Amino acid sequence: MQKLGLFLIIISFLPWLAMAIILPFISLSVAQKALLVPALLVLAEVIFWLGALLVGKEVVQRYRHYLNFRYLRILFKRWKRKNRKRF
């Protein structure tokens, strides 16, 4: 069940990519695109929360830690330091 949940969480990012990459280049009217954007947002959220329910509270908390801005900043500083030593 956890693998399905993780798969759903990963798949939930596809509507966001579709909005950013595919939707501007589709030959639809502006009104149709305006209706498609909220539909894709709702779809992404529903898929994400279904996946989060399947993986459980512990896994979601662990991934929230990895996506925390402070943690990402620390990782970026470590990466920067590591790459500075190479050159």
N, C-alpha and C positions, 0 to 999 in steps of 0.2 A: 504494500500500500504506500509505503514511503517513496518508493521509486516513481510510482504514478504521481504522487503529490509533487515531487521535485520536477518531474517532467511537465506538469501543468504550470508550475511557477515559471519555468524557463519559457514555455510556450506563451505565457501571458505577455511577454515582451514583444512578440511578433506584431500585434495590432499597433503598438507604438511605432515600430519600424515601418509598418505599412503606411501609417499617417505621414511619417517624415520623408519616406523615400518614394513610395509608389503613388500615393494619393494625388500629389500635385501634378503628376504627369498623365493621369487617366483622363480620358476625354469625357468628363461628366460636367453638367452645369454646376454653377456655384451653389445653387440651392441643394442639389443632390450631394455635393461634397460637404455642405454644412450639416446635412442630416447624417452623413456617414461618419463624421468625426465623433459626435457623442455616442453613436452606436458602437464604434470601435473602442472608445474609452470604457464604456460599460462592460463590453465583452471582456476586455483585458482585466478589469477589476474582478469580475465574477470568476474568471479562470484562476486568477491569482489567489483569491480567498478560498476557492475550492481546494486548490493545491495546498494552501496553508493549513486548512482543516485536516487534510489527509496526512501531512507530515507530522503534525503535532506541535505543541507549544515549545518544546525544548529546541527543536530544529529551527523554528522560526526565530527564537531568541538568539540562537547562535548566528544566524545569517543577518539579523538586525545588527549584531555587534560588528560583523564584517563590513556592513554598509554604513556604519557610523562615520560621520565626517571626521571626528578626532582620530579614529583608527586609520582611516584612509590618509589623513595628513601625516601620521607617523610612518606609514608604509612609504609614502612619497618621499619623505625626508631620508629614510633608510636607502631607498633606491637611488636618490640623488647622491648621497654620500658614497655609495658603492660605485656608481658610474664615474664619479669624480676621481677616484683612486686609479681607474684604468688609464686615464689620459694624462 
